[in-house]
Amino acid sequence: MRIAVDARALLAGRGVTRYVRRLLAALAEQFPGDDWHAFVPGRAPVEVPEGVTLHRHPLGGRAVFGAASVLGRPPIDMLCGGADVVWLPAPAPVAPGRAPYVLTIHDLSFEDRPGDFTRYERLWHRLARPGLLAGGAARVIAVSEATAAEAARWHVEATVVHSGVDHLAHAAPPEGAPPYFLSVGALEPRKAPDALVTAHGMARAAGLEAELWFAGEGRVGVQGDGVRALGTPPDDELASLYSGALALVMPSWLEGFGLPPLEAAACLTPSIVSDLPVYDETLGDNVVRVPRGNVVALAGALLRMEHEPAARAELGRAAHAAVAQFTWARAARETHAVLAEAARA
């Protein structure tokens, strides 16, 4: 089976980047008999997993995929020299071509919270026509039951394939670090970093000692007493940051899968999250939940987590056990089955 992959996300440096890199590597490793081809536009340096053939185009993504969306060419399968099936790891402007394609949906934030995005991003989403893209797919993958339920508005039935988790080992915390809570991810409105900063300030006024560290970048500024913006750390530092934190805090308004709390759990670190349905699937009762947007409840959760070390450690161990099932190898097997079904469609 010859598979063409829209691998533009490898240039982006965000959550979908990790998803594509890890899952494509697992697919190529487990199914070496297949012929894997990845298309990445432009000339910027990019690495693809072993066993994957890289295809480039001298023009950047805006030119290539903007034209593809408007003119219907160049098709993604031909950009990879032909394919039996195409994998689109996320909705984006593209010309699918003649080969059947599989579309992965991570969330519907671009429809549910359009104000979180810039004018350019909203235009790009309109060019993608995600509903039509999903409707034309031979198969659709959703990264969670929660996302599959949301995708039903497009009248498609998605196959749920939970993402994998980097099972990072518990590591030594950053040298000389004070007690701190950690937030990992893009600093964008739907992640609610502003609400977290407010809640942390309220907790500090009530006696909280721990600082609040943000590992990520974006257009939402974060500052305050005991607040640190770390930028985007390299992957090899994440295990240390997770392991040293009192807890990972993720008070998002919306999440399709919510990877950081699961990565934290792999390092035996508990999490405080907003009350989103996806965490019923992944962490169950092994997480502290707060109502979305309730900064008072969030401040209280921070204080309790700092003041109850025994409960914190027990919650971290329980979460660690809960995430053992989420491997990239399993995600690759289930994704490959969907690709094979689509190729036969």
C-alpha positions as CSV (number, residue, x, y, z in Angstrom):
1,M,0.0,0.0,0.0
2,R,1.4,3.4,-1.0
3,I,0.3,6.1,1.5
4,A,0.7,9.9,0.9
5,V,0.7,12.1,4.0
6,D,0.1,15.8,4.2
7,A,2.9,16.4,6.6
8,R,2.9,20.3,6.5
9,A,2.4,20.2,10.3
10,L,6.0,19.1,10.8
11,L,7.0,22.7,10.2
12,A,4.5,24.2,12.6
13,G,5.9,23.4,16.1
14,R,2.6,22.9,17.8
15,G,0.5,20.0,19.2
16,V,-0.4,18.6,15.7
17,T,3.3,18.6,14.9
18,R,4.0,16.1,17.7
19,Y,1.0,14.0,16.7
20,V,2.1,13.8,13.1
21,R,5.8,13.1,13.9
22,R,5.1,10.4,16.5
23,L,2.3,8.7,14.7
24,L,4.0,8.7,11.3
25,A,7.2,7.3,12.9
26,A,5.2,4.5,14.6
27,L,3.3,3.7,11.3
28,A,6.5,3.5,9.3
29,E,8.2,1.3,12.0
30,Q,5.3,-1.1,12.4
31,F,4.4,-1.4,8.7
32,P,7.7,-1.2,6.8
33,G,6.1,-3.2,3.9
34,D,4.0,-0.2,3.0
35,D,5.4,2.7,1.0
36,W,5.2,5.9,3.1
37,H,5.5,9.3,1.4
38,A,5.3,12.7,3.2
39,F,4.7,16.1,1.5
40,V,6.1,19.2,3.1
41,P,6.0,22.5,1.2
42,G,8.8,25.1,1.0
43,R,12.5,24.9,1.6
44,A,12.7,25.1,5.4
45,P,14.7,22.2,7.0
46,V,12.5,19.4,8.1
47,E,13.1,15.8,9.4
48,V,10.8,12.9,8.6
49,P,10.9,9.5,10.4
50,E,13.1,6.7,9.1
51,G,11.3,4.7,6.4
52,V,9.4,7.8,5.0
53,T,10.2,9.4,1.7
54,L,10.1,13.2,1.8
55,H,8.6,15.2,-1.1
56,R,9.1,19.0,-1.3
57,H,7.9,21.9,-3.4
58,P,9.9,25.2,-3.9
59,L,6.8,27.3,-3.0
60,G,5.7,27.7,0.6
61,G,2.5,26.3,2.1
62,R,0.4,29.4,1.6
63,A,1.0,29.3,-2.2
64,V,0.8,25.6,-2.7
65,F,-2.2,24.9,-0.5
66,G,-4.0,28.2,-1.2
67,A,-3.9,27.3,-4.9
68,A,-5.0,23.8,-4.1
69,S,-8.0,25.0,-2.2
70,V,-9.1,27.5,-4.9
71,L,-8.1,25.7,-8.1
72,G,-8.2,22.1,-7.0
73,R,-4.6,21.5,-7.9
74,P,-1.9,20.4,-7.3
75,P,-3.5,17.4,-5.6
76,I,-1.8,16.0,-2.6
77,D,-1.5,12.5,-4.0
78,M,0.3,13.7,-7.1
79,L,2.6,15.9,-5.0
80,C,3.8,12.5,-3.5
81,G,4.1,10.8,-6.9
82,G,0.7,9.0,-6.6
83,A,-0.9,7.0,-3.8
84,D,-3.4,4.3,-3.0
85,V,-4.6,6.3,0.0
86,V,-4.0,9.8,1.4
87,W,-3.8,10.7,5.1
88,L,-4.7,14.2,6.1
89,P,-3.7,14.5,9.8
90,A,-5.8,17.7,10.3
91,P,-8.4,19.8,8.3
92,A,-6.5,22.3,6.2
93,P,-6.8,23.8,2.7
94,V,-5.8,21.0,0.3
95,A,-6.8,19.3,-3.0
96,P,-7.2,15.7,-2.1
97,G,-6.9,14.3,-5.6
98,R,-8.3,11.1,-7.0
99,A,-7.0,8.7,-4.3
100,P,-9.4,8.1,-1.4
101,Y,-8.4,10.0,1.8
102,V,-8.6,9.7,5.5
103,L,-9.1,12.9,7.6
104,T,-8.2,13.2,11.2
105,I,-10.2,15.6,13.3
106,H,-8.7,16.9,16.6
107,D,-11.3,19.3,17.7
108,L,-13.8,21.8,16.3
109,S,-12.5,24.9,18.0
110,F,-12.4,26.8,14.7
111,E,-16.2,26.5,14.6
112,D,-17.0,26.7,18.2
113,R,-14.6,29.6,19.2
114,P,-13.8,31.5,16.0
115,G,-13.0,34.6,18.0
116,D,-9.9,32.8,19.4
117,F,-8.3,32.9,16.0
118,T,-6.7,35.7,14.0
119,R,-8.4,37.1,10.9
120,Y,-5.9,35.2,8.7
121,E,-6.4,32.0,10.6
122,R,-10.2,32.3,10.2
123,L,-9.7,32.8,6.4
124,W,-7.5,29.8,6.2
125,H,-10.1,27.7,8.0
126,R,-12.8,28.9,5.6
127,L,-10.6,27.9,2.7
128,A,-10.2,24.4,4.3
129,R,-14.0,23.9,4.2
130,P,-13.6,21.2,7.0
131,G,-17.2,20.0,6.8
132,L,-17.0,19.4,3.1
133,L,-13.5,17.9,3.5
134,A,-14.9,15.5,6.1
135,G,-17.9,14.6,4.0
136,G,-15.7,13.7,1.0
137,A,-13.4,11.5,3.1
138,A,-13.4,7.7,2.6
139,R,-12.9,7.5,6.4
140,V,-12.8,10.0,9.2
141,I,-10.7,9.5,12.4
142,A,-11.5,11.4,15.6
143,V,-8.9,11.5,18.4
144,S,-11.6,11.0,21.1
145,E,-15.2,10.1,21.6
146,A,-15.8,13.7,22.5
147,T,-14.5,14.9,19.2
148,A,-16.4,12.2,17.3
149,A,-19.6,13.4,18.9
150,E,-18.9,17.0,17.8
151,A,-18.0,15.9,14.3
152,A,-21.5,14.3,14.0
153,R,-22.7,17.8,13.1
154,W,-21.0,17.3,9.7
155,H,-23.1,14.1,9.3
156,V,-20.0,11.9,9.3
157,E,-19.4,8.8,11.5
158,A,-15.8,9.0,12.8
159,T,-13.7,6.1,14.0
160,V,-12.1,6.9,17.3
161,V,-8.4,6.4,17.5
162,H,-7.0,7.9,20.7
163,S,-3.7,9.6,20.3
164,G,-0.6,8.2,21.9
165,V,1.3,9.7,24.8
166,D,5.1,10.1,25.1
167,H,5.7,7.9,28.1
168,L,8.3,10.1,29.6
169,A,10.2,8.7,32.6
170,H,10.1,10.5,35.9
171,A,13.1,12.8,35.9
172,A,15.0,15.1,38.3
173,P,13.2,18.5,38.5
174,P,15.0,21.6,37.2
175,E,18.0,22.4,39.4
176,G,17.2,24.9,42.1
177,A,13.6,25.2,41.2
178,P,11.1,26.5,43.8
179,P,7.7,24.8,44.1
180,Y,5.7,25.5,41.0
181,F,2.6,24.6,39.0
182,L,3.1,24.0,35.3
183,S,1.0,24.8,32.2
184,V,2.1,23.3,28.9
185,G,0.7,24.4,25.5
186,A,0.1,27.3,23.3
187,L,-0.8,30.6,25.0
188,E,-4.0,31.1,23.1
189,P,-7.5,32.0,24.3
190,R,-9.1,28.6,24.4
191,K,-6.4,27.4,26.8
192,A,-7.4,30.1,29.2
193,P,-4.0,31.2,30.4
194,D,-5.4,34.5,31.5
195,A,-7.9,32.7,33.9
196,L,-5.0,30.6,35.3
197,V,-2.9,33.7,36.0
198,T,-5.9,35.3,37.7
199,A,-6.6,32.2,39.8
200,H,-2.9,31.9,40.7
201,G,-2.9,35.5,41.9
202,M,-5.9,34.9,44.1
203,A,-4.3,31.8,45.5
204,R,-1.0,33.7,46.2
205,A,-3.1,36.3,48.1
206,A,-4.5,33.4,50.2
207,G,-1.0,32.0,51.1
208,L,0.0,29.9,48.1
209,E,3.8,29.6,47.8
210,A,4.2,27.9,44.5
211,E,5.0,29.8,41.4
212,L,3.3,29.3,38.0
213,W,5.4,28.4,35.0
214,F,4.1,28.4,31.4
215,A,5.9,26.2,28.8
216,G,4.6,27.5,25.5
217,E,4.2,30.5,23.3
218,G,1.3,32.5,21.8
219,R,-0.4,35.9,21.6
220,V,-1.8,35.8,25.1
221,G,0.6,37.5,27.5
222,V,1.2,36.0,31.0
223,Q,2.7,38.0,33.9
224,G,2.2,38.4,37.6
225,D,3.7,37.7,41.0
226,G,5.5,34.3,40.8
227,V,4.6,33.8,37.1
228,R,7.3,32.7,34.6
229,A,7.0,32.4,30.8
230,L,9.5,29.7,29.7
231,G,8.8,29.8,26.0
232,T,8.7,26.4,24.2
233,P,11.2,24.0,25.8
234,P,12.9,21.2,23.9
235,D,11.3,17.8,24.2
236,D,14.2,16.5,26.3
237,E,13.4,19.1,29.0
238,L,9.7,18.3,29.3
239,A,10.1,15.3,31.5
240,S,12.1,17.4,34.0
241,L,9.5,20.2,34.0
242,Y,6.6,17.7,34.4
243,S,8.3,15.7,37.1
244,G,9.2,18.8,39.2
245,A,5.8,20.4,39.1
246,L,3.3,20.1,42.0
247,A,0.7,19.6,39.3
248,L,0.0,20.3,35.6
249,V,-2.8,22.8,35.3
250,M,-5.0,23.0,32.1
251,P,-8.2,25.1,32.6
252,S,-9.0,25.0,28.8
253,W,-12.4,26.0,27.5
254,L,-12.2,23.3,24.9
255,E,-9.9,20.3,24.2
256,G,-10.2,17.5,21.7
257,F,-7.8,15.2,23.5
258,G,-5.8,17.2,26.0
259,L,-2.3,15.7,25.7
260,P,-0.3,17.6,28.5
261,P,-2.2,16.1,31.5
262,L,-1.5,12.6,30.1
263,E,2.2,13.4,29.6
264,A,2.3,14.7,33.1
265,A,0.7,11.5,34.4
266,A,3.4,9.5,32.6
267,C,5.8,11.4,34.9
268,L,3.7,10.6,38.0
269,T,2.5,14.2,38.2
270,P,-1.2,14.9,38.8
271,S,-3.3,17.5,36.9
272,I,-5.9,20.1,37.5
273,V,-8.2,20.4,34.5
274,S,-11.4,21.9,33.4
275,D,-14.5,19.8,33.4
276,L,-14.4,18.6,29.8
277,P,-15.9,15.3,28.6
278,V,-12.7,14.1,27.0
279,Y,-11.1,13.6,30.5
280,D,-13.8,11.0,31.2
281,E,-12.2,8.9,28.5
282,T,-8.6,9.4,29.3
283,L,-8.1,10.1,33.0
284,G,-11.4,9.3,34.5
285,D,-11.5,10.1,38.3
286,N,-7.7,10.3,38.4
287,V,-7.6,14.1,38.0
288,V,-8.9,17.2,39.8
289,R,-11.6,19.0,37.8
290,V,-12.9,22.6,38.0
291,P,-15.7,24.3,36.2
292,R,-14.6,26.1,33.1
293,G,-13.9,29.8,33.7
294,N,-14.4,29.5,37.5
295,V,-11.2,31.2,38.8
296,V,-12.3,30.9,42.4
297,A,-12.6,27.1,42.1
298,L,-9.3,27.0,40.3
299,A,-7.6,29.0,43.0
300,G,-9.0,26.6,45.6
301,A,-7.7,23.6,43.7
302,L,-4.2,25.1,43.5
303,L,-4.2,25.7,47.3
304,R,-5.4,22.2,48.1
305,M,-2.9,20.6,45.7
306,E,0.0,22.5,47.5
307,H,-1.2,21.7,51.0
308,E,-2.0,18.0,50.5
309,P,1.2,16.3,49.4
310,A,0.1,12.7,50.2
311,A,-3.1,13.1,48.2
312,R,-1.1,14.7,45.4
313,A,1.2,11.8,45.2
314,E,-1.6,9.2,45.3
315,L,-3.4,11.1,42.5
316,G,-0.2,11.1,40.4
317,R,0.2,7.3,40.8
318,A,-3.4,6.7,39.8
319,A,-3.1,8.9,36.8
320,H,0.1,7.2,35.8
321,A,-1.6,3.8,35.7
322,A,-4.6,5.2,33.8
323,V,-2.4,6.5,30.8
324,A,-0.5,3.2,30.3
325,Q,-2.9,2.2,27.5
326,F,-2.2,5.3,25.4
327,T,0.7,4.3,23.2
328,W,1.7,5.5,19.8
329,A,2.1,1.8,18.7
330,R,-1.5,1.2,19.5
331,A,-2.5,4.4,17.7
332,A,-0.5,3.4,14.7
333,R,-2.1,-0.1,14.4
334,E,-5.6,1.4,14.6
335,T,-4.8,4.2,12.2
336,H,-3.3,1.7,9.7
337,A,-6.5,-0.3,9.8
338,V,-8.5,2.7,8.9
339,L,-6.1,3.6,6.1
340,A,-6.3,0.1,4.7
341,E,-10.2,0.2,4.8
342,A,-10.1,3.5,2.9
343,A,-7.7,2.2,0.3
344,R,-10.2,-0.7,-0.4
345,A,-13.2,1.7,-0.5
